[in-house]
């Protein structure tokens, strides 16, 4: 059986770029309606995933499907 060294000399290691750096998530602050947050929290609880991950998955799906928002403002009377 190989014993693990108590200390390792990492000073001679070559550094390299993190291959996952482009996939890291950016922390942001958003203002969402309470009912929207509640909707995703309930859905996330049912799916067993964190609600922020679920929102990210939903938005990623919008990106991959090239969805465009359709906004129709009510006409002024």
mmJSON file of the N, C-alpha and C atoms, coordinates in Angstrom:
{"data_MODEL":{"atom_site":{
"group_PDB":["ATOM","ATOM","ATOM","ATOM","ATOM","ATOM","ATOM","ATOM","ATOM","ATOM","ATOM","ATOM","ATOM","ATOM","ATOM","ATOM","ATOM","ATOM","ATOM","ATOM","ATOM","ATOM","ATOM","ATOM","ATOM","ATOM","ATOM","ATOM","ATOM","ATOM","ATOM","ATOM","ATOM","ATOM","ATOM","ATOM","ATOM","ATOM","ATOM","ATOM","ATOM","ATOM","ATOM","ATOM","ATOM","ATOM","ATOM","ATOM","ATOM","ATOM","ATOM","ATOM","ATOM","ATOM","ATOM","ATOM","ATOM","ATOM","ATOM","ATOM","ATOM","ATOM","ATOM","ATOM","ATOM","ATOM","ATOM","ATOM","ATOM","ATOM","ATOM","ATOM","ATOM","ATOM","ATOM","ATOM","ATOM","ATOM","ATOM","ATOM","ATOM","ATOM","ATOM","ATOM","ATOM","ATOM","ATOM","ATOM","ATOM","ATOM","ATOM","ATOM","ATOM","ATOM","ATOM","ATOM","ATOM","ATOM","ATOM","ATOM","ATOM","ATOM","ATOM","ATOM","ATOM","ATOM","ATOM","ATOM","ATOM","ATOM","ATOM","ATOM","ATOM","ATOM","ATOM","ATOM","ATOM","ATOM","ATOM","ATOM","ATOM","ATOM","ATOM","ATOM","ATOM","ATOM","ATOM","ATOM","ATOM","ATOM","ATOM","ATOM","ATOM","ATOM","ATOM","ATOM","ATOM","ATOM","ATOM","ATOM","ATOM","ATOM","ATOM","ATOM","ATOM","ATOM","ATOM","ATOM","ATOM","ATOM","ATOM","ATOM","ATOM","ATOM","ATOM","ATOM","ATOM","ATOM","ATOM","ATOM","ATOM","ATOM","ATOM","ATOM","ATOM","ATOM","ATOM","ATOM","ATOM","ATOM","ATOM","ATOM","ATOM","ATOM","ATOM","ATOM","ATOM","ATOM","ATOM","ATOM","ATOM","ATOM","ATOM","ATOM","ATOM","ATOM","ATOM","ATOM","ATOM","ATOM","ATOM","ATOM","ATOM","ATOM","ATOM","ATOM","ATOM","ATOM","ATOM","ATOM","ATOM","ATOM","ATOM","ATOM","ATOM","ATOM","ATOM","ATOM","ATOM","ATOM","ATOM","ATOM","ATOM","ATOM","ATOM","ATOM","ATOM","ATOM","ATOM","ATOM","ATOM","ATOM","ATOM","ATOM","ATOM","ATOM","ATOM","ATOM","ATOM","ATOM","ATOM"],
"id":[1,2,3,4,5,6,7,8,9,10,11,12,13,14,15,16,17,18,19,20,21,22,23,24,25,26,27,28,29,30,31,32,33,34,35,36,37,38,39,40,41,42,43,44,45,46,47,48,49,50,51,52,53,54,55,56,57,58,59,60,61,62,63,64,65,66,67,68,69,70,71,72,73,74,75,76,77,78,79,80,81,82,83,84,85,86,87,88,89,90,91,92,93,94,95,96,97,98,99,100,101,102,103,104,105,106,107,108,109,110,111,112,113,114,115,116,117,118,119,120,121,122,123,124,125,126,127,128,129,130,131,132,133,134,135,136,137,138,139,140,141,142,143,144,145,146,147,148,149,150,151,152,153,154,155,156,157,158,159,160,161,162,163,164,165,166,167,168,169,170,171,172,173,174,175,176,177,178,179,180,181,182,183,184,185,186,187,188,189,190,191,192,193,194,195,196,197,198,199,200,201,202,203,204,205,206,207,208,209,210,211,212,213,214,215,216,217,218,219,220,221,222,223,224,225,226,227,228,229,230,231],
"type_symbol":["N","C","C","N","C","C","N","C","C","N","C","C","N","C","C","N","C","C","N","C","C","N","C","C","N","C","C","N","C","C","N","C","C","N","C","C","N","C","C","N","C","C","N","C","C","N","C","C","N","C","C","N","C","C","N","C","C","N","C","C","N","C","C","N","C","C","N","C","C","N","C","C","N","C","C","N","C","C","N","C","C","N","C","C","N","C","C","N","C","C","N","C","C","N","C","C","N","C","C","N","C","C","N","C","C","N","C","C","N","C","C","N","C","C","N","C","C","N","C","C","N","C","C","N","C","C","N","C","C","N","C","C","N","C","C","N","C","C","N","C","C","N","C","C","N","C","C","N","C","C","N","C","C","N","C","C","N","C","C","N","C","C","N","C","C","N","C","C","N","C","C","N","C","C","N","C","C","N","C","C","N","C","C","N","C","C","N","C","C","N","C","C","N","C","C","N","C","C","N","C","C","N","C","C","N","C","C","N","C","C","N","C","C","N","C","C","N","C","C","N","C","C","N","C","C","N","C","C","N","C","C"],
"label_atom_id":["N","CA","C","N","CA","C","N","CA","C","N","CA","C","N","CA","C","N","CA","C","N","CA","C","N","CA","C","N","CA","C","N","CA","C","N","CA","C","N","CA","C","N","CA","C","N","CA","C","N","CA","C","N","CA","C","N","CA","C","N","CA","C","N","CA","C","N","CA","C","N","CA","C","N","CA","C","N","CA","C","N","CA","C","N","CA","C","N","CA","C","N","CA","C","N","CA","C","N","CA","C","N","CA","C","N","CA","C","N","CA","C","N","CA","C","N","CA","C","N","CA","C","N","CA","C","N","CA","C","N","CA","C","N","CA","C","N","CA","C","N","CA","C","N","CA","C","N","CA","C","N","CA","C","N","CA","C","N","CA","C","N","CA","C","N","CA","C","N","CA","C","N","CA","C","N","CA","C","N","CA","C","N","CA","C","N","CA","C","N","CA","C","N","CA","C","N","CA","C","N","CA","C","N","CA","C","N","CA","C","N","CA","C","N","CA","C","N","CA","C","N","CA","C","N","CA","C","N","CA","C","N","CA","C","N","CA","C","N","CA","C","N","CA","C","N","CA","C","N","CA","C","N","CA","C","N","CA","C","N","CA","C","N","CA","C","N","CA","C"],
"label_alt_id":[null,null,null,null,null,null,null,null,null,null,null,null,null,null,null,null,null,null,null,null,null,null,null,null,null,null,null,null,null,null,null,null,null,null,null,null,null,null,null,null,null,null,null,null,null,null,null,null,null,null,null,null,null,null,null,null,null,null,null,null,null,null,null,null,null,null,null,null,null,null,null,null,null,null,null,null,null,null,null,null,null,null,null,null,null,null,null,null,null,null,null,null,null,null,null,null,null,null,null,null,null,null,null,null,null,null,null,null,null,null,null,null,null,null,null,null,null,null,null,null,null,null,null,null,null,null,null,null,null,null,null,null,null,null,null,null,null,null,null,null,null,null,null,null,null,null,null,null,null,null,null,null,null,null,null,null,null,null,null,null,null,null,null,null,null,null,null,null,null,null,null,null,null,null,null,null,null,null,null,null,null,null,null,null,null,null,null,null,null,null,null,null,null,null,null,null,null,null,null,null,null,null,null,null,null,null,null,null,null,null,null,null,null,null,null,null,null,null,null,null,null,null,null,null,null,null,null,null,null,null,null],
"label_comp_id":["UNK","UNK","UNK","UNK","UNK","UNK","UNK","UNK","UNK","UNK","UNK","UNK","UNK","UNK","UNK","UNK","UNK","UNK","UNK","UNK","UNK","UNK","UNK","UNK","UNK","UNK","UNK","UNK","UNK","UNK","UNK","UNK","UNK","UNK","UNK","UNK","UNK","UNK","UNK","UNK","UNK","UNK","UNK","UNK","UNK","UNK","UNK","UNK","UNK","UNK","UNK","UNK","UNK","UNK","UNK","UNK","UNK","UNK","UNK","UNK","UNK","UNK","UNK","UNK","UNK","UNK","UNK","UNK","UNK","UNK","UNK","UNK","UNK","UNK","UNK","UNK","UNK","UNK","UNK","UNK","UNK","UNK","UNK","UNK","UNK","UNK","UNK","UNK","UNK","UNK","UNK","UNK","UNK","UNK","UNK","UNK","UNK","UNK","UNK","UNK","UNK","UNK","UNK","UNK","UNK","UNK","UNK","UNK","UNK","UNK","UNK","UNK","UNK","UNK","UNK","UNK","UNK","UNK","UNK","UNK","UNK","UNK","UNK","UNK","UNK","UNK","UNK","UNK","UNK","UNK","UNK","UNK","UNK","UNK","UNK","UNK","UNK","UNK","UNK","UNK","UNK","UNK","UNK","UNK","UNK","UNK","UNK","UNK","UNK","UNK","UNK","UNK","UNK","UNK","UNK","UNK","UNK","UNK","UNK","UNK","UNK","UNK","UNK","UNK","UNK","UNK","UNK","UNK","UNK","UNK","UNK","UNK","UNK","UNK","UNK","UNK","UNK","UNK","UNK","UNK","UNK","UNK","UNK","UNK","UNK","UNK","UNK","UNK","UNK","UNK","UNK","UNK","UNK","UNK","UNK","UNK","UNK","UNK","UNK","UNK","UNK","UNK","UNK","UNK","UNK","UNK","UNK","UNK","UNK","UNK","UNK","UNK","UNK","UNK","UNK","UNK","UNK","UNK","UNK","UNK","UNK","UNK","UNK","UNK","UNK","UNK","UNK","UNK","UNK","UNK","UNK"],
"label_asym_id":["A","A","A","A","A","A","A","A","A","A","A","A","A","A","A","A","A","A","A","A","A","A","A","A","A","A","A","A","A","A","A","A","A","A","A","A","A","A","A","A","A","A","A","A","A","A","A","A","A","A","A","A","A","A","A","A","A","A","A","A","A","A","A","A","A","A","A","A","A","A","A","A","A","A","A","A","A","A","A","A","A","A","A","A","A","A","A","A","A","A","A","A","A","A","A","A","A","A","A","A","A","A","A","A","A","A","A","A","A","A","A","A","A","A","A","A","A","A","A","A","A","A","A","A","A","A","A","A","A","A","A","A","A","A","A","A","A","A","A","A","A","A","A","A","A","A","A","A","A","A","A","A","A","A","A","A","A","A","A","A","A","A","A","A","A","A","A","A","A","A","A","A","A","A","A","A","A","A","A","A","A","A","A","A","A","A","A","A","A","A","A","A","A","A","A","A","A","A","A","A","A","A","A","A","A","A","A","A","A","A","A","A","A","A","A","A","A","A","A","A","A","A","A","A","A","A","A","A","A","A","A"],
"label_entity_id":["1","1","1","1","1","1","1","1","1","1","1","1","1","1","1","1","1","1","1","1","1","1","1","1","1","1","1","1","1","1","1","1","1","1","1","1","1","1","1","1","1","1","1","1","1","1","1","1","1","1","1","1","1","1","1","1","1","1","1","1","1","1","1","1","1","1","1","1","1","1","1","1","1","1","1","1","1","1","1","1","1","1","1","1","1","1","1","1","1","1","1","1","1","1","1","1","1","1","1","1","1","1","1","1","1","1","1","1","1","1","1","1","1","1","1","1","1","1","1","1","1","1","1","1","1","1","1","1","1","1","1","1","1","1","1","1","1","1","1","1","1","1","1","1","1","1","1","1","1","1","1","1","1","1","1","1","1","1","1","1","1","1","1","1","1","1","1","1","1","1","1","1","1","1","1","1","1","1","1","1","1","1","1","1","1","1","1","1","1","1","1","1","1","1","1","1","1","1","1","1","1","1","1","1","1","1","1","1","1","1","1","1","1","1","1","1","1","1","1","1","1","1","1","1","1","1","1","1","1","1","1"],
"label_seq_id":[1,1,1,2,2,2,3,3,3,4,4,4,5,5,5,6,6,6,7,7,7,8,8,8,9,9,9,10,10,10,11,11,11,12,12,12,13,13,13,14,14,14,15,15,15,16,16,16,17,17,17,18,18,18,19,19,19,20,20,20,21,21,21,22,22,22,23,23,23,24,24,24,25,25,25,26,26,26,27,27,27,28,28,28,29,29,29,30,30,30,31,31,31,32,32,32,33,33,33,34,34,34,35,35,35,36,36,36,37,37,37,38,38,38,39,39,39,40,40,40,41,41,41,42,42,42,43,43,43,44,44,44,45,45,45,46,46,46,47,47,47,48,48,48,49,49,49,50,50,50,51,51,51,52,52,52,53,53,53,54,54,54,55,55,55,56,56,56,57,57,57,58,58,58,59,59,59,60,60,60,61,61,61,62,62,62,63,63,63,64,64,64,65,65,65,66,66,66,67,67,67,68,68,68,69,69,69,70,70,70,71,71,71,72,72,72,73,73,73,74,74,74,75,75,75,76,76,76,77,77,77],
"pdbx_PDB_ins_code":[null,null,null,null,null,null,null,null,null,null,null,null,null,null,null,null,null,null,null,null,null,null,null,null,null,null,null,null,null,null,null,null,null,null,null,null,null,null,null,null,null,null,null,null,null,null,null,null,null,null,null,null,null,null,null,null,null,null,null,null,null,null,null,null,null,null,null,null,null,null,null,null,null,null,null,null,null,null,null,null,null,null,null,null,null,null,null,null,null,null,null,null,null,null,null,null,null,null,null,null,null,null,null,null,null,null,null,null,null,null,null,null,null,null,null,null,null,null,null,null,null,null,null,null,null,null,null,null,null,null,null,null,null,null,null,null,null,null,null,null,null,null,null,null,null,null,null,null,null,null,null,null,null,null,null,null,null,null,null,null,null,null,null,null,null,null,null,null,null,null,null,null,null,null,null,null,null,null,null,null,null,null,null,null,null,null,null,null,null,null,null,null,null,null,null,null,null,null,null,null,null,null,null,null,null,null,null,null,null,null,null,null,null,null,null,null,null,null,null,null,null,null,null,null,null,null,null,null,null,null,null],
"Cartn_x":[0.838,0.0,0.881,0.549,1.328,0.846,1.785,1.441,1.443,0.491,0.414,1.423,2.146,3.114,2.386,3.033,2.442,2.405,3.409,3.466,3.856,3.358,3.708,4.315,5.331,5.943,5.235,4.361,3.582,4.245,5.404,6.067,6.55,6.748,7.246,6.135,4.9,3.781,3.564,3.233,2.906,1.446,1.2,-0.181,-0.838,-2.14,-2.877,-4.248,-4.848,-6.145,-7.208,-8.195,-9.325,-10.172,-10.332,-11.12,-12.609,-13.048,-14.46,-14.761,-13.754,-13.931,-15.046,-15.186,-16.223,-17.618,-17.697,-18.99,-19.409,-18.566,-18.882,-20.081,-20.797,-21.984,-21.623,-22.308,-22.085,-23.136,-22.721,-23.713,-24.295,-25.62,-26.297,-27.419,-27.931,-29.086,-30.235,-31.384,-32.567,-33.745,-34.663,-35.922,-37.002,-37.569,-38.613,-39.874,-41.01,-42.278,-42.361,-43.018,-43.141,-43.805,-44.83,-45.525,-44.635,-43.731,-42.803,-41.825,-41.273,-40.331,-41.034,-42.25,-43.004,-43.259,-43.588,-43.838,-42.606,-41.447,-40.222,-39.783,-39.992,-39.638,-40.486,-41.778,-42.653,-42.26,-42.013,-41.623,-40.283,-39.35,-38.035,-38.136,-39.006,-39.2,-39.741,-40.69,-41.239,-40.181,-39.273,-38.235,-37.012,-36.91,-35.76,-34.488,-34.621,-33.451,-33.572,-32.457,-32.539,-33.291,-34.082,-34.916,-34.092,-32.925,-32.098,-31.547,-31.242,-30.796,-31.922,-33.144,-34.291,-34.523,-34.429,-34.575,-33.483,-32.247,-31.145,-31.417,-31.917,-32.243,-33.323,-34.328,-35.407,-34.871,-34.057,-33.489,-32.534,-31.772,-30.883,-31.692,-32.846,-33.724,-34.205,-34.52,-34.923,-33.802,-32.568,-31.414,-31.224,-31.23,-30.977,-32.098,-33.326,-34.466,-34.664,-33.808,-33.896,-35.293,-35.849,-37.18,-37.127,-38.127,-38.258,-39.497,-39.372,-40.501,-41.486,-42.755,-43.81,-44.515,-44.272,-44.878,-45.938,-47.149,-48.245,-48.775,-48.393,-48.853,-50.29,-51.112,-52.494,-52.558,-53.494,-53.649,-54.202,-53.709,-54.212,-55.604,-56.489,-57.833,-57.963],
"Cartn_y":[-1.177,0.0,1.237,2.221,3.459,4.427,4.943,5.937,7.323,8.118,9.471,10.339,11.192,12.082,13.091,13.452,14.44,15.814,16.123,17.415,17.204,18.058,18.007,19.34,19.308,20.531,20.904,21.905,22.322,23.478,23.911,25.061,24.773,23.526,23.177,22.781,22.876,22.537,23.634,23.247,24.221,24.631,25.922,26.383,26.229,26.094,26.017,26.64,27.048,27.7,26.696,27.186,26.361,26.078,24.819,24.524,24.795,24.971,25.209,26.683,27.545,28.961,29.601,29.218,29.817,29.355,28.287,27.75,28.218,29.011,29.472,30.404,30.437,31.278,32.632,33.655,35.016,35.378,35.795,36.218,37.574,37.663,38.915,39.162,40.365,40.7,41.007,40.396,40.625,40.933,41.686,41.928,41.141,40.169,39.326,39.459,39.308,39.356,38.178,38.407,37.359,36.107,36.283,35.112,34.322,35.003,34.309,33.468,34.065,33.336,32.147,32.354,31.265,30.139,30.492,29.492,28.606,29.246,28.474,27.711,28.279,27.559,26.295,26.4,25.221,24.168,24.615,23.675,23.027,23.812,23.287,22.276,22.554,21.616,20.284,20.337,19.115,18.339,19.072,18.431,18.046,18.592,18.273,18.984,20.202,20.988,22.381,23.094,24.464,25.353,26.281,27.098,27.988,28.463,29.289,28.468,27.214,26.325,26.096,25.963,25.765,26.994,28.18,29.405,29.476,29.114,29.107,28.121,26.93,25.944,26.461,27.12,27.672,28.748,29.641,30.693,30.124,29.095,28.448,27.837,27.235,26.684,27.791,28.953,30.09,30.487,30.469,30.821,29.803,28.519,27.489,27.412,27.756,27.724,29.071,30.045,31.391,31.987,31.811,32.357,33.877,34.511,35.966,36.306,37.268,37.668,38.473,38.222,38.949,39.847,41.126,42.063,42.866,42.824,43.604,44.506,45.766,46.708,47.097,47.213,47.62,49.026,49.207,50.522,51.517,52.754,53.8,54.223,54.441,54.845,56.333],
"Cartn_z":[0.0,0.0,0.0,-0.849,-0.919,0.147,0.891,1.912,1.274,1.651,1.123,1.854,1.124,1.757,2.638,3.73,4.638,3.984,3.149,2.468,1.023,0.176,-1.244,-1.633,-2.48,-2.987,-4.279,-4.194,-5.357,-6.107,-5.623,-6.234,-7.655,-7.999,-9.327,-10.299,-9.828,-10.712,-11.738,-12.935,-13.97,-13.809,-13.943,-13.857,-15.229,-15.211,-16.476,-16.265,-17.365,-17.29,-16.873,-16.143,-15.738,-16.976,-17.383,-18.589,-18.403,-17.178,-16.914,-16.653,-16.768,-16.443,-17.268,-18.526,-19.369,-18.965,-18.176,-17.774,-16.375,-15.719,-14.372,-14.402,-13.324,-13.235,-12.648,-13.143,-12.686,-11.644,-10.463,-9.471,-9.876,-9.863,-10.2,-9.204,-9.211,-8.39,-9.329,-9.076,-9.904,-9.002,-9.524,-8.823,-9.559,-8.87,-9.44,-8.601,-9.238,-8.519,-7.556,-6.418,-5.401,-5.951,-6.793,-7.333,-8.283,-8.985,-9.894,-9.08,-8.023,-7.161,-6.507,-6.021,-5.391,-6.383,-7.616,-8.659,-8.865,-9.021,-9.265,-8.013,-6.831,-5.6,-5.453,-5.744,-5.661,-6.69,-7.923,-8.974,-8.637,-8.085,-7.722,-6.589,-5.623,-4.515,-5.033,-5.967,-6.559,-7.332,-7.999,-8.817,-7.988,-6.768,-5.916,-6.33,-6.878,-7.273,-6.649,-6.488,-5.987,-6.976,-6.448,-7.333,-8.261,-7.804,-8.675,-9.839,-9.596,-10.678,-11.675,-11.165,-12.049,-12.918,-12.326,-13.118,-14.174,-13.806,-14.77,-15.908,-15.571,-16.604,-17.545,-16.989,-17.795,-18.742,-18.213,-19.051,-20.092,-19.723,-20.699,-21.839,-21.518,-22.541,-23.479,-22.909,-23.742,-24.695,-24.205,-25.036,-26.153,-25.811,-26.83,-27.863,-27.454,-28.381,-29.089,-28.771,-29.364,-29.194,-27.998,-27.733,-27.653,-28.21,-28.164,-27.356,-26.471,-25.649,-26.516,-26.324,-27.03,-26.014,-26.1,-25.153,-25.889,-25.356,-25.916,-24.809,-24.843,-23.839,-24.146,-23.102,-23.345,-23.945,-24.89,-25.527,-24.514,-24.597,-23.697,-24.164,-23.2,-23.595,-23.701],
"occupancy":[1.0,1.0,1.0,1.0,1.0,1.0,1.0,1.0,1.0,1.0,1.0,1.0,1.0,1.0,1.0,1.0,1.0,1.0,1.0,1.0,1.0,1.0,1.0,1.0,1.0,1.0,1.0,1.0,1.0,1.0,1.0,1.0,1.0,1.0,1.0,1.0,1.0,1.0,1.0,1.0,1.0,1.0,1.0,1.0,1.0,1.0,1.0,1.0,1.0,1.0,1.0,1.0,1.0,1.0,1.0,1.0,1.0,1.0,1.0,1.0,1.0,1.0,1.0,1.0,1.0,1.0,1.0,1.0,1.0,1.0,1.0,1.0,1.0,1.0,1.0,1.0,1.0,1.0,1.0,1.0,1.0,1.0,1.0,1.0,1.0,1.0,1.0,1.0,1.0,1.0,1.0,1.0,1.0,1.0,1.0,1.0,1.0,1.0,1.0,1.0,1.0,1.0,1.0,1.0,1.0,1.0,1.0,1.0,1.0,1.0,1.0,1.0,1.0,1.0,1.0,1.0,1.0,1.0,1.0,1.0,1.0,1.0,1.0,1.0,1.0,1.0,1.0,1.0,1.0,1.0,1.0,1.0,1.0,1.0,1.0,1.0,1.0,1.0,1.0,1.0,1.0,1.0,1.0,1.0,1.0,1.0,1.0,1.0,1.0,1.0,1.0,1.0,1.0,1.0,1.0,1.0,1.0,1.0,1.0,1.0,1.0,1.0,1.0,1.0,1.0,1.0,1.0,1.0,1.0,1.0,1.0,1.0,1.0,1.0,1.0,1.0,1.0,1.0,1.0,1.0,1.0,1.0,1.0,1.0,1.0,1.0,1.0,1.0,1.0,1.0,1.0,1.0,1.0,1.0,1.0,1.0,1.0,1.0,1.0,1.0,1.0,1.0,1.0,1.0,1.0,1.0,1.0,1.0,1.0,1.0,1.0,1.0,1.0,1.0,1.0,1.0,1.0,1.0,1.0,1.0,1.0,1.0,1.0,1.0,1.0,1.0,1.0,1.0,1.0,1.0,1.0],
"B_iso_or_equiv":[0.0,0.0,0.0,0.0,0.0,0.0,0.0,0.0,0.0,0.0,0.0,0.0,0.0,0.0,0.0,0.0,0.0,0.0,0.0,0.0,0.0,0.0,0.0,0.0,0.0,0.0,0.0,0.0,0.0,0.0,0.0,0.0,0.0,0.0,0.0,0.0,0.0,0.0,0.0,0.0,0.0,0.0,0.0,0.0,0.0,0.0,0.0,0.0,0.0,0.0,0.0,0.0,0.0,0.0,0.0,0.0,0.0,0.0,0.0,0.0,0.0,0.0,0.0,0.0,0.0,0.0,0.0,0.0,0.0,0.0,0.0,0.0,0.0,0.0,0.0,0.0,0.0,0.0,0.0,0.0,0.0,0.0,0.0,0.0,0.0,0.0,0.0,0.0,0.0,0.0,0.0,0.0,0.0,0.0,0.0,0.0,0.0,0.0,0.0,0.0,0.0,0.0,0.0,0.0,0.0,0.0,0.0,0.0,0.0,0.0,0.0,0.0,0.0,0.0,0.0,0.0,0.0,0.0,0.0,0.0,0.0,0.0,0.0,0.0,0.0,0.0,0.0,0.0,0.0,0.0,0.0,0.0,0.0,0.0,0.0,0.0,0.0,0.0,0.0,0.0,0.0,0.0,0.0,0.0,0.0,0.0,0.0,0.0,0.0,0.0,0.0,0.0,0.0,0.0,0.0,0.0,0.0,0.0,0.0,0.0,0.0,0.0,0.0,0.0,0.0,0.0,0.0,0.0,0.0,0.0,0.0,0.0,0.0,0.0,0.0,0.0,0.0,0.0,0.0,0.0,0.0,0.0,0.0,0.0,0.0,0.0,0.0,0.0,0.0,0.0,0.0,0.0,0.0,0.0,0.0,0.0,0.0,0.0,0.0,0.0,0.0,0.0,0.0,0.0,0.0,0.0,0.0,0.0,0.0,0.0,0.0,0.0,0.0,0.0,0.0,0.0,0.0,0.0,0.0,0.0,0.0,0.0,0.0,0.0,0.0,0.0,0.0,0.0,0.0,0.0,0.0],
"pdbx_formal_charge":[null,null,null,null,null,null,null,null,null,null,null,null,null,null,null,null,null,null,null,null,null,null,null,null,null,null,null,null,null,null,null,null,null,null,null,null,null,null,null,null,null,null,null,null,null,null,null,null,null,null,null,null,null,null,null,null,null,null,null,null,null,null,null,null,null,null,null,null,null,null,null,null,null,null,null,null,null,null,null,null,null,null,null,null,null,null,null,null,null,null,null,null,null,null,null,null,null,null,null,null,null,null,null,null,null,null,null,null,null,null,null,null,null,null,null,null,null,null,null,null,null,null,null,null,null,null,null,null,null,null,null,null,null,null,null,null,null,null,null,null,null,null,null,null,null,null,null,null,null,null,null,null,null,null,null,null,null,null,null,null,null,null,null,null,null,null,null,null,null,null,null,null,null,null,null,null,null,null,null,null,null,null,null,null,null,null,null,null,null,null,null,null,null,null,null,null,null,null,null,null,null,null,null,null,null,null,null,null,null,null,null,null,null,null,null,null,null,null,null,null,null,null,null,null,null,null,null,null,null,null,null],
"auth_seq_id":[1,1,1,2,2,2,3,3,3,4,4,4,5,5,5,6,6,6,7,7,7,8,8,8,9,9,9,10,10,10,11,11,11,12,12,12,13,13,13,14,14,14,15,15,15,16,16,16,17,17,17,18,18,18,19,19,19,20,20,20,21,21,21,22,22,22,23,23,23,24,24,24,25,25,25,26,26,26,27,27,27,28,28,28,29,29,29,30,30,30,31,31,31,32,32,32,33,33,33,34,34,34,35,35,35,36,36,36,37,37,37,38,38,38,39,39,39,40,40,40,41,41,41,42,42,42,43,43,43,44,44,44,45,45,45,46,46,46,47,47,47,48,48,48,49,49,49,50,50,50,51,51,51,52,52,52,53,53,53,54,54,54,55,55,55,56,56,56,57,57,57,58,58,58,59,59,59,60,60,60,61,61,61,62,62,62,63,63,63,64,64,64,65,65,65,66,66,66,67,67,67,68,68,68,69,69,69,70,70,70,71,71,71,72,72,72,73,73,73,74,74,74,75,75,75,76,76,76,77,77,77],
"auth_comp_id":["UNK","UNK","UNK","UNK","UNK","UNK","UNK","UNK","UNK","UNK","UNK","UNK","UNK","UNK","UNK","UNK","UNK","UNK","UNK","UNK","UNK","UNK","UNK","UNK","UNK","UNK","UNK","UNK","UNK","UNK","UNK","UNK","UNK","UNK","UNK","UNK","UNK","UNK","UNK","UNK","UNK","UNK","UNK","UNK","UNK","UNK","UNK","UNK","UNK","UNK","UNK","UNK","UNK","UNK","UNK","UNK","UNK","UNK","UNK","UNK","UNK","UNK","UNK","UNK","UNK","UNK","UNK","UNK","UNK","UNK","UNK","UNK","UNK","UNK","UNK","UNK","UNK","UNK","UNK","UNK","UNK","UNK","UNK","UNK","UNK","UNK","UNK","UNK","UNK","UNK","UNK","UNK","UNK","UNK","UNK","UNK","UNK","UNK","UNK","UNK","UNK","UNK","UNK","UNK","UNK","UNK","UNK","UNK","UNK","UNK","UNK","UNK","UNK","UNK","UNK","UNK","UNK","UNK","UNK","UNK","UNK","UNK","UNK","UNK","UNK","UNK","UNK","UNK","UNK","UNK","UNK","UNK","UNK","UNK","UNK","UNK","UNK","UNK","UNK","UNK","UNK","UNK","UNK","UNK","UNK","UNK","UNK","UNK","UNK","UNK","UNK","UNK","UNK","UNK","UNK","UNK","UNK","UNK","UNK","UNK","UNK","UNK","UNK","UNK","UNK","UNK","UNK","UNK","UNK","UNK","UNK","UNK","UNK","UNK","UNK","UNK","UNK","UNK","UNK","UNK","UNK","UNK","UNK","UNK","UNK","UNK","UNK","UNK","UNK","UNK","UNK","UNK","UNK","UNK","UNK","UNK","UNK","UNK","UNK","UNK","UNK","UNK","UNK","UNK","UNK","UNK","UNK","UNK","UNK","UNK","UNK","UNK","UNK","UNK","UNK","UNK","UNK","UNK","UNK","UNK","UNK","UNK","UNK","UNK","UNK","UNK","UNK","UNK","UNK","UNK","UNK"],
"auth_asym_id":["A","A","A","A","A","A","A","A","A","A","A","A","A","A","A","A","A","A","A","A","A","A","A","A","A","A","A","A","A","A","A","A","A","A","A","A","A","A","A","A","A","A","A","A","A","A","A","A","A","A","A","A","A","A","A","A","A","A","A","A","A","A","A","A","A","A","A","A","A","A","A","A","A","A","A","A","A","A","A","A","A","A","A","A","A","A","A","A","A","A","A","A","A","A","A","A","A","A","A","A","A","A","A","A","A","A","A","A","A","A","A","A","A","A","A","A","A","A","A","A","A","A","A","A","A","A","A","A","A","A","A","A","A","A","A","A","A","A","A","A","A","A","A","A","A","A","A","A","A","A","A","A","A","A","A","A","A","A","A","A","A","A","A","A","A","A","A","A","A","A","A","A","A","A","A","A","A","A","A","A","A","A","A","A","A","A","A","A","A","A","A","A","A","A","A","A","A","A","A","A","A","A","A","A","A","A","A","A","A","A","A","A","A","A","A","A","A","A","A","A","A","A","A","A","A","A","A","A","A","A","A"],
"auth_atom_id":["N","CA","C","N","CA","C","N","CA","C","N","CA","C","N","CA","C","N","CA","C","N","CA","C","N","CA","C","N","CA","C","N","CA","C","N","CA","C","N","CA","C","N","CA","C","N","CA","C","N","CA","C","N","CA","C","N","CA","C","N","CA","C","N","CA","C","N","CA","C","N","CA","C","N","CA","C","N","CA","C","N","CA","C","N","CA","C","N","CA","C","N","CA","C","N","CA","C","N","CA","C","N","CA","C","N","CA","C","N","CA","C","N","CA","C","N","CA","C","N","CA","C","N","CA","C","N","CA","C","N","CA","C","N","CA","C","N","CA","C","N","CA","C","N","CA","C","N","CA","C","N","CA","C","N","CA","C","N","CA","C","N","CA","C","N","CA","C","N","CA","C","N","CA","C","N","CA","C","N","CA","C","N","CA","C","N","CA","C","N","CA","C","N","CA","C","N","CA","C","N","CA","C","N","CA","C","N","CA","C","N","CA","C","N","CA","C","N","CA","C","N","CA","C","N","CA","C","N","CA","C","N","CA","C","N","CA","C","N","CA","C","N","CA","C","N","CA","C","N","CA","C","N","CA","C","N","CA","C","N","CA","C","N","CA","C","N","CA","C"],
"pdbx_PDB_model_num":[1,1,1,1,1,1,1,1,1,1,1,1,1,1,1,1,1,1,1,1,1,1,1,1,1,1,1,1,1,1,1,1,1,1,1,1,1,1,1,1,1,1,1,1,1,1,1,1,1,1,1,1,1,1,1,1,1,1,1,1,1,1,1,1,1,1,1,1,1,1,1,1,1,1,1,1,1,1,1,1,1,1,1,1,1,1,1,1,1,1,1,1,1,1,1,1,1,1,1,1,1,1,1,1,1,1,1,1,1,1,1,1,1,1,1,1,1,1,1,1,1,1,1,1,1,1,1,1,1,1,1,1,1,1,1,1,1,1,1,1,1,1,1,1,1,1,1,1,1,1,1,1,1,1,1,1,1,1,1,1,1,1,1,1,1,1,1,1,1,1,1,1,1,1,1,1,1,1,1,1,1,1,1,1,1,1,1,1,1,1,1,1,1,1,1,1,1,1,1,1,1,1,1,1,1,1,1,1,1,1,1,1,1,1,1,1,1,1,1,1,1,1,1,1,1,1,1,1,1,1,1]
}}}
